[in-house]
Amino acid sequence: MALHRTNGELFTERRNIVDAVFNSFEKSDHGSRVLRRGRRFGRITKHKLSRWIFLLTALLSILLTVYGLKMFFQAKMESKFSTIPHSIQEERNLQENIVVSDDGKTSKENIVVSDDGNTSKENIVVSDVGNTSKGKRRKHFPCEVGLLESVDGLVEPKNYMNFTWFSLEYVDHEDRTSKIDLFEPRFGGHQTLEERENSFYAKNQTLHCGFVKGKPGHPSTGFDINEKDKAYMYRCKVAVSSCIFGSSDFLRRPTSRLISQYSKDNVCFVMFLDDQTLSKLSSEGSSPDERGYIGLWKIVVVKNLPYEDMRRTGKVPKFLSHRLFPHSRKAEYAISNHYDRHNVWEEVLQNKRLNKYNHTAIDEQFNFYQSDGLPKVDPSKPNDPLPSYVPEGSFIIRAHTPMSNLFSCLWFNEVDRFTSRDQLSFAYTYLKLRRMNPERPIQLYMFKDCERRALLKLFRHRELPSPRETA
């Protein structure tokens, strides 16, 4: 119990108790020495202890207040912006389904296999997570992936004639003028809804696909790369690329001892950075060498970023790799499914719950997709074109075929038009492209998330991305 003082003295009741204790000490021979040491020690301890108790109590009160306000405003925002047109009971069912998904034992997936150009379907029961107690985060583990022990037997394909072929050209510049002459060039261009609808047909066409310039005299619309780096990327046959903009991540270097000499000789490892990120990395001791490399990464510095939103800017190398590496090739298109969510409905609710993006913008995008026929995935249907409508987009494998390039352009245009949450637009883009071109298939292989985990390690973004620096 703390000793309280009034005008430098103890309360009467407690002073009597303390005096009794001290008197018991004085009965011994060394009592006076103990009493003196105790008083000196007591004066210091009581003063410091009361101060620490006050500080801890104030800190705890502040934390509880902040937490309470956060929960209150989050609930208010969820109530204000939750305008998806389905009933309250449906939303409750969706929340219950998400809980069941998090705590369930197994999930069933239809894996689409298209390595040989043909498509076969196989029902696989995934049970790699086991039981999880309520309230605990579901654990995910990698699964075995069959890899060759040696690269000696690799044979370069002679042709890609089993893919759908047509001619794609891209809008290079726009010189439109408005009645009030307020035309401002944009990196993604000014695609009309009619142009957007026609672009989904797999035919000879010219479409918007980023890198759109204005008429002569207008400044660059962004994502400027020097000619030396362009020439390097032009020669790449197989490319592994990533990006960091706005100093939003740490630079992770590929482990050199795990990369074969064959890959080092034949694969371009390219990391796109902006000046802010490069400056941050240099201050942390990671500067490019005289050849422009940090470890295995070839550093390509991008000037004049096209978007203030760093997440949206990051979609340029993610989706438009065929514009940056025009001669690279691999499987036509492969991406893993999401580890938990498989319906866009679930992804919409999760994005709003975690305030990943403006709720009204998410609703506008989702309502647009619903009005254009976006269905819910049904794992029980063996003929469903995708095992999941929500991808885990950190790892994408693609060949730069016309159909793959078209899909990438269409997906990027959705991100440019609506929100930067690309998982919301993946299924809609793929299903619409497939529906409008029944005689021209795209060979998209969606592999299991546990296989992705076996192939790579996913690192989280920095908790608080640095704001874009301005001059």
Phi and psi in degrees as a GROMACS rama.xvg file:
@    title "Ramachandran Plot"
@    xaxis  label "Phi"
@    yaxis  label "Psi"
@TYPE xy
-72.5523  150.147  ALA-2
-98.2197  118.633  LEU-3
-98.4609  143.185  HIS-4
-114.809  148.629  ARG-5
-127.157  116.213  THR-6
54.1132  41.3152  ASN-7
83.5673  -1.61153  GLY-8
-119.141  156.854  GLU-9
-78.794  152.945  LEU-10
-56.9519  148.615  PHE-11
-57.3318  -47.0186  THR-12
-61.1025  -43.2778  GLU-13
-76.669  -29.0675  ARG-14
-65.4283  -36.9028  ARG-15
-64.031  -39.7087  ASN-16
-66.2323  -44.0025  ILE-17
-64.1267  -40.4005  VAL-18
-62.4428  -37.2162  ASP-19
-64.6738  -40.5254  ALA-20
-65.6116  -44.7364  VAL-21
-64.2478  -37.1733  PHE-22
-61.9355  -35.5623  ASN-23
-65.4341  -33.765  SER-24
-68.1495  -35.2346  PHE-25
-69.9885  -15.9206  GLU-26
-70.6815  -19.9306  LYS-27
-90.2422  164.55  SER-28
-66.9933  -34.4215  ASP-29
-101.312  17.7845  HIS-30
-62.3354  -41.0674  GLY-31
-62.9255  -37.1482  SER-32
-67.1584  -42.6627  ARG-33
-63.1445  -40.2081  VAL-34
-62.1482  -43.3943  LEU-35
-65.494  -43.9952  ARG-36
-63.3706  -39.554  ARG-37
-63.9039  -40.5849  GLY-38
-66.0365  -42.8156  ARG-39
-62.682  -46.3112  ARG-40
-64.3289  -38.263  PHE-41
-67.1197  -38.9875  GLY-42
-61.7254  -40.679  ARG-43
-71.2766  -46.8359  ILE-44
-66.2441  -43.9088  THR-45
-62.9466  -40.2316  LYS-46
-66.6572  -47.4521  HIS-47
-68.5926  -40.1694  LYS-48
-62.6622  -42.9967  LEU-49
-64.7222  -36.1496  SER-50
-65.8028  -44.8345  ARG-51
-65.5379  -39.1923  TRP-52
-62.9349  -40.513  ILE-53
-64.4388  -44.4536  PHE-54
-64.4731  -44.0568  LEU-55
-64.1263  -39.8812  LEU-56
-64.4225  -41.9484  THR-57
-65.1135  -41.4246  ALA-58
-63.8103  -43.3337  LEU-59
-62.7676  -39.6249  LEU-60
-63.619  -41.3934  SER-61
-64.3054  -45.1087  ILE-62
-61.6639  -43.5839  LEU-63
-64.6529  -38.0604  LEU-64
-65.6312  -46.3915  THR-65
-61.2469  -44.3106  VAL-66
-62.6638  -42.6501  TYR-67
-63.3622  -42.5959  GLY-68
-64.8969  -39.3303  LEU-69
-61.7284  -46.1931  LYS-70
-65.1866  -37.418  MET-71
-64.6271  -50.0922  PHE-72
-68.6978  -33.8238  PHE-73
-63.7383  -40.7108  GLN-74
-66.1343  -39.0504  ALA-75
-65.2092  -42.853  LYS-76
-65.6694  -41.4369  MET-77
-61.2087  -39.9354  GLU-78
-69.94  -36.1128  SER-79
-71.7468  -42.6941  LYS-80
-100.481  -1.03488  PHE-81
-78.763  85.5256  SER-82
-117.436  18.9316  THR-83
-63.7188  132.285  ILE-84
-78.9477  69.9536  PRO-85
-142.523  162.683  HIS-86
-69.3921  163.659  SER-87
-62.2096  -37.7473  ILE-88
-64.7029  -37.4296  GLN-89
-64.276  -39.5761  GLU-90
-67.3127  -38.2497  GLU-91
-63.3853  -41.4985  ARG-92
-62.2014  -39.5489  ASN-93
-62.4784  -42.517  LEU-94
-63.5057  -40.3352  GLN-95
-65.1415  -37.2153  GLU-96
-65.0526  -37.3843  ASN-97
-65.2891  -41.6962  ILE-98
-62.5379  -42.7331  VAL-99
-62.8153  -39.5704  VAL-100
-63.7576  -38.5305  SER-101
-69.0954  -33.5619  ASP-102
-103.653  -0.661145  ASP-103
-75.0799  168.475  GLY-104
-87.5072  -49.0452  LYS-105
-128.522  159.118  THR-106
-137.885  146.033  SER-107
-107.152  133.928  LYS-108
-131.289  144.566  GLU-109
-101.389  110.376  ASN-110
-92.0952  124.819  ILE-111
-94.8888  117.907  VAL-112
-104.567  124.338  VAL-113
-141.531  31.1606  SER-114
-65.262  -33.0453  ASP-115
-98.6776  9.47384  ASP-116
95.9776  -21.7398  GLY-117
-96.7962  158.343  ASN-118
-113.534  123.213  THR-119
-124.463  154.668  SER-120
-121.808  143.789  LYS-121
-143.608  130.542  GLU-122
-86.9263  125.166  ASN-123
-127.175  132.958  ILE-124
-98.2528  120.576  VAL-125
-98.4189  124.929  VAL-126
-136.053  41.966  SER-127
-89.8465  1.92364  ASP-128
-105.203  -28.364  VAL-129
70.149  -170.006  GLY-130
-75.8173  144.393  ASN-131
-132.087  138.353  THR-132
-74.7837  154.352  SER-133
-61.9208  133.632  LYS-134
93.1559  -10.6158  GLY-135
-96.6719  150.058  LYS-136
-73.0779  135.405  ARG-137
-66.4433  137.055  ARG-138
-97.4652  143.594  LYS-139
-127.33  141.272  HIS-140
-129.089  154.34  PHE-141
-73.1833  159.846  PRO-142
-125.38  167.203  CYS-143
-69.2223  137.282  GLU-144
-124.232  127.753  VAL-145
-75.3844  111.92  GLY-146
-118.927  146.363  LEU-147
-67.0431  142.289  LEU-148
-75.2418  -21.2223  GLU-149
-141.352  153.271  SER-150
-95.4846  4.99631  VAL-151
-64.2137  -29.7324  ASP-152
-91.0993  6.20455  GLY-153
-68.9886  134.977  LEU-154
-123.397  129.145  VAL-155
-70.4966  126.425  GLU-156
-59.1362  140.368  PRO-157
-76.6027  -33.8911  LYS-158
-157.347  171.955  ASN-159
-123.508  39.3862  TYR-160
-70.5533  -11.4017  MET-161
-80.11  -1.15846  ASN-162
-94.281  159.787  PHE-163
-72.2731  132.98  THR-164
-119.909  135.189  TRP-165
-162.19  174.578  PHE-166
-102.426  128.385  SER-167
-116.255  130.356  LEU-168
-121.336  160.809  GLU-169
-122.96  143.906  TYR-170
-62.4203  117.985  VAL-171
-91.2702  -36.7676  ASP-172
-153.164  157.438  HIS-173
-127.302  137.165  GLU-174
-129.322  33.8317  ASP-175
-66.0744  149.858  ARG-176
-126.456  146.632  THR-177
-105.351  171.405  SER-178
-62.2841  -32.2395  LYS-179
-103.074  8.50383  ILE-180
55.1523  47.9815  ASP-181
-111.273  25.357  LEU-182
-63.7297  128.777  PHE-183
-127.463  118.56  GLU-184
-60.2567  144.885  PRO-185
-127.202  148.052  ARG-186
-57.753  -40.8847  PHE-187
-85.2803  -2.73327  GLY-188
77.98  -172.942  GLY-189
-121.291  71.066  HIS-190
-73.519  128.08  GLN-191
-80.1405  165.133  THR-192
-64.3857  -33.6871  LEU-193
-66.6176  -43.5148  GLU-194
-64.0003  -38.2409  GLU-195
-61.3578  -45.9781  ARG-196
-62.7969  -44.6786  GLU-197
-68.2539  -26.0398  ASN-198
-69.2767  -16.39  SER-199
-76.9381  -10.1945  PHE-200
-81.077  128.774  TYR-201
-80.1457  86.9248  ALA-202
-148.549  171.002  LYS-203
-61.3152  120.659  ASN-204
-160.778  165.887  GLN-205
-117.049  123.158  THR-206
-134.011  163.689  LEU-207
-70.8299  134.897  HIS-208
-157.366  47.6855  CYS-209
71.2329  176.585  GLY-210
58.1958  33.2979  PHE-211
-85.9927  129.462  VAL-212
-101.663  161.71  LYS-213
-87.9754  -178.73  GLY-214
-69.7707  161.65  LYS-215
-51.2139  136.563  PRO-216
101.769  -19.4104  GLY-217
-83.0794  148.26  HIS-218
-68.7897  166.79  PRO-219
-62.2757  145.889  SER-220
-86.2211  -3.9817  THR-221
120.585  175.767  GLY-222
57.6272  56.2064  PHE-223
-87.8151  130.804  ASP-224
-127.861  139.942  ILE-225
-71.5163  158.275  ASN-226
-64.4788  -31.7018  GLU-227
-64.9544  -42.7749  LYS-228
-69.2138  -36.2856  ASP-229
-60.6251  -42.1013  LYS-230
-64.2764  -38.5804  ALA-231
-62.7852  -46.933  TYR-232
-68.1725  -30.1873  MET-233
-62.9831  -29.3771  TYR-234
-85.9699  -10.1403  ARG-235
-70.3471  127.267  CYS-236
-93.4607  -37.0525  LYS-237
-129.388  126.747  VAL-238
-128.647  137.757  ALA-239
-115.283  115.522  VAL-240
-127.909  153.174  SER-241
-150.464  179.121  SER-242
-155.343  153.453  CYS-243
-138.568  119.818  ILE-244
-125.718  145.325  PHE-245
68.8748  22.4833  GLY-246
52.3399  40.328  SER-247
-87.3314  -4.64948  SER-248
-145.595  164.745  ASP-249
-86.7112  151.336  PHE-250
-82.6748  119.689  LEU-251
-102.93  123.248  ARG-252
-91.8954  136.634  ARG-253
-59.2036  138.37  PRO-254
-71.3615  110.555  THR-255
-59.3251  -37.8436  SER-256
-70.2703  -17.5384  ARG-257
-93.3202  -7.35003  LEU-258
-98.0972  125.481  ILE-259
-68.654  158.113  SER-260
-64.0432  -31.6645  GLN-261
-61.1624  -44.1921  TYR-262
-67.2413  -39.0415  SER-263
-62.5902  -32.5494  LYS-264
-83.3625  -24.9092  ASP-265
-119.494  -7.25917  ASN-266
-113.466  135.095  VAL-267
-90.7258  117.043  CYS-268
-99.539  106.995  PHE-269
-118.652  129.743  VAL-270
-117.482  118.519  MET-271
-89.7156  128.971  PHE-272
-132.253  157.738  LEU-273
-103.061  174.746  ASP-274
-62.547  -38.8146  ASP-275
-61.9277  -44.5357  GLN-276
-66.763  -42.2167  THR-277
-61.2988  -40.6  LEU-278
-64.1126  -41.5442  SER-279
-64.2695  -44.0725  LYS-280
-64.0618  -39.4343  LEU-281
-63.2756  -37.8539  SER-282
-68.548  -21.7784  SER-283
-93.2056  3.80214  GLU-284
95.3736  12.0107  GLY-285
-116.668  93.202  SER-286
-115.394  145.842  SER-287
-62.6895  146.646  PRO-288
-79.4636  -171.673  ASP-289
-65.8605  -19.5022  GLU-290
-91.2962  -5.43472  ARG-291
90.5119  23.2859  GLY-292
-113.005  146.21  TYR-293
-119.594  103.066  ILE-294
64.6758  -127.957  GLY-295
-85.2706  -11.4834  LEU-296
-78.4909  126.091  TRP-297
-81.8133  116.619  LYS-298
-84.5553  122.98  ILE-299
-116.714  114.958  VAL-300
-88.4402  126.865  VAL-301
-100.466  127.502  VAL-302
-100.71  152.844  LYS-303
57.3496  70.8321  ASN-304
-61.7774  138.954  LEU-305
-76.8291  -17.5974  PRO-306
-133.087  147.636  TYR-307
-70.1253  -31.871  GLU-308
-76.3287  111.084  ASP-309
-65.1468  -31.334  MET-310
-65.027  -41.1692  ARG-311
-68.1342  -39.2049  ARG-312
-60.9343  -36.7236  THR-313
-64.9514  -16.5415  GLY-314
-75.1845  -15.1339  LYS-315
-64.306  -58.668  VAL-316
-69.6831  -22.9951  PRO-317
-70.8068  -44.5252  LYS-318
-98.6428  -32.656  PHE-319
-102.892  36.7857  LEU-320
-62.924  -27.9753  SER-321
-69.6482  -20.8739  HIS-322
-80.8306  -27.4682  ARG-323
-92.384  -33.8262  LEU-324
-125.057  75.4771  PHE-325
-66.6104  -16.4887  PRO-326
-112.868  12.6968  HIS-327
-81.7389  155.207  SER-328
-152.435  157.389  ARG-329
-171.339  -152.111  LYS-330
-61.4711  151.418  ALA-331
-58.6899  -52.7419  GLU-332
-160.231  127.724  TYR-333
-143.485  136.328  ALA-334
-153.593  151.05  ILE-335
-89.8578  157.498  SER-336
-78.255  166.796  ASN-337
-73.8959  149.602  HIS-338
-73.8301  -21.545  TYR-339
-126.357  -44.8182  ASP-340
-104.247  142.109  ARG-341
-127.705  -12.8109  HIS-342
-109.271  142.06  ASN-343
-63.077  -29.991  VAL-344
-56.3353  -45.5892  TRP-345
-65.0292  -40.8371  GLU-346
-65.6977  -38.7694  GLU-347
-60.7892  -48.664  VAL-348
-63.0499  -40.2033  LEU-349
-67.2278  -40.8427  GLN-350
-62.1921  -38.7229  ASN-351
-74.8024  -37.1868  LYS-352
-62.4218  -39.0812  ARG-353
-94.0671  6.32167  LEU-354
53.1152  47.6912  ASN-355
-74.2455  -24.0309  LYS-356
-159.207  165.719  TYR-357
-55.2373  127.098  ASN-358
-64.2195  -38.6615  HIS-359
-63.9739  -41.5743  THR-360
-64.732  -39.0423  ALA-361
-62.7703  -44.0446  ILE-362
-63.4874  -41.8078  ASP-363
-60.9046  -44.0957  GLU-364
-64.7532  -45.3319  GLN-365
-68.5521  -40.1458  PHE-366
-62.3486  -38.7614  ASN-367
-61.6373  -44.1683  PHE-368
-67.6094  -40.1523  TYR-369
-62.8101  -41.5584  GLN-370
-66.0809  -21.3347  SER-371
-98.7843  13.9024  ASP-372
95.6207  17.2334  GLY-373
-63.8955  119.331  LEU-374
-93.1467  174.209  PRO-375
-89.8162  143.156  LYS-376
-70.3383  143.385  VAL-377
-127.309  96.0587  ASP-378
-58.9477  -19.644  PRO-379
-77.2917  -13.9141  SER-380
-88.6152  116.103  LYS-381
-68.1649  -18.5941  PRO-382
-99.7538  9.25128  ASN-383
-63.3897  132.146  ASP-384
-66.0916  -19.8124  PRO-385
-133.624  142.546  LEU-386
-73.9118  -20.9466  PRO-387
-151.035  142.498  SER-388
-95.285  3.05714  TYR-389
-123.468  118.7  VAL-390
-91.5659  165.398  PRO-391
-107.02  95.9569  GLU-392
-85.085  18.5537  GLY-393
-76.9346  -14.425  SER-394
-138.792  111.39  PHE-395
-126.014  133.078  ILE-396
-116.394  130.835  ILE-397
-153.92  150.079  ARG-398
-99.5303  151.236  ALA-399
-91.7457  64.7992  HIS-400
-87.7197  164.723  THR-401
-56.7552  -42.1549  PRO-402
-69.9084  -39.6627  MET-403
-64.5017  -42.5551  SER-404
-64.6786  -39.7945  ASN-405
-63.4253  -45.9364  LEU-406
-59.584  -43.0144  PHE-407
-63.015  -40.9018  SER-408
-64.5182  -44.8974  CYS-409
-62.5142  -42.7997  LEU-410
-64.4536  -43.6724  TRP-411
-61.8676  -40.5918  PHE-412
-63.2783  -31.7928  ASN-413
-67.5143  -40.3736  GLU-414
-65.5051  -38.4515  VAL-415
-68.4422  -35.6775  ASP-416
-82.3402  -40.3391  ARG-417
-108.671  -110.528  PHE-418
-112.855  162.698  THR-419
-79.9134  0.341047  SER-420
-79.8518  86.4743  ARG-421
-66.4682  -19.6736  ASP-422
-67.721  -20.5735  GLN-423
-75.16  -27.4025  LEU-424
-104.535  -7.43552  SER-425
-60.3785  -57.1821  PHE-426
-64.7805  -42.6137  ALA-427
-58.0465  -46.5253  TYR-428
-63.045  -47.5034  THR-429
-64.2857  -46.8495  TYR-430
-66.4995  -37.7034  LEU-431
-68.0265  -42.6162  LYS-432
-60.7297  -42.8655  LEU-433
-68.1977  -39.9303  ARG-434
-67.3953  -35.0715  ARG-435
-86.3605  -6.32586  MET-436
-135.855  63.0936  ASN-437
-62.7454  -24.5278  PRO-438
-95.404  0.577341  GLU-439
-131.307  86.3197  ARG-440
-76.2507  150.867  PRO-441
-104.989  131.16  ILE-442
-89.3207  85.2482  GLN-443
-103.517  122.138  LEU-444
-108.42  119.553  TYR-445
-105.237  107.305  MET-446
-94.8286  168.812  PHE-447
-71.6036  147.82  LYS-448
-63.4502  -33.29  ASP-449
-64.3017  -29.3053  CYS-450
-70.2695  -38.4328  GLU-451
-60.0338  -40.8725  ARG-452
-65.7365  -28.1998  ARG-453
-75.9139  -22.1613  ALA-454
-94.8703  -26.1372  LEU-455
-152.037  165.289  LEU-456
-111.469  128.654  LYS-457
-95.6606  125.682  LEU-458
-106.814  141.824  PHE-459
-76.0067  156.47  ARG-460
-68.3211  164.575  HIS-461
-57.7095  145.346  ARG-462
-62.9975  -40.2475  GLU-463
-125.891  92.7377  LEU-464
-57.5588  140.028  PRO-465
-69.6817  139.311  SER-466
-66.688  153.028  PRO-467
-65.9139  131.68  ARG-468
-75.5215  142.942  GLU-469
-119.267  150.338  THR-470
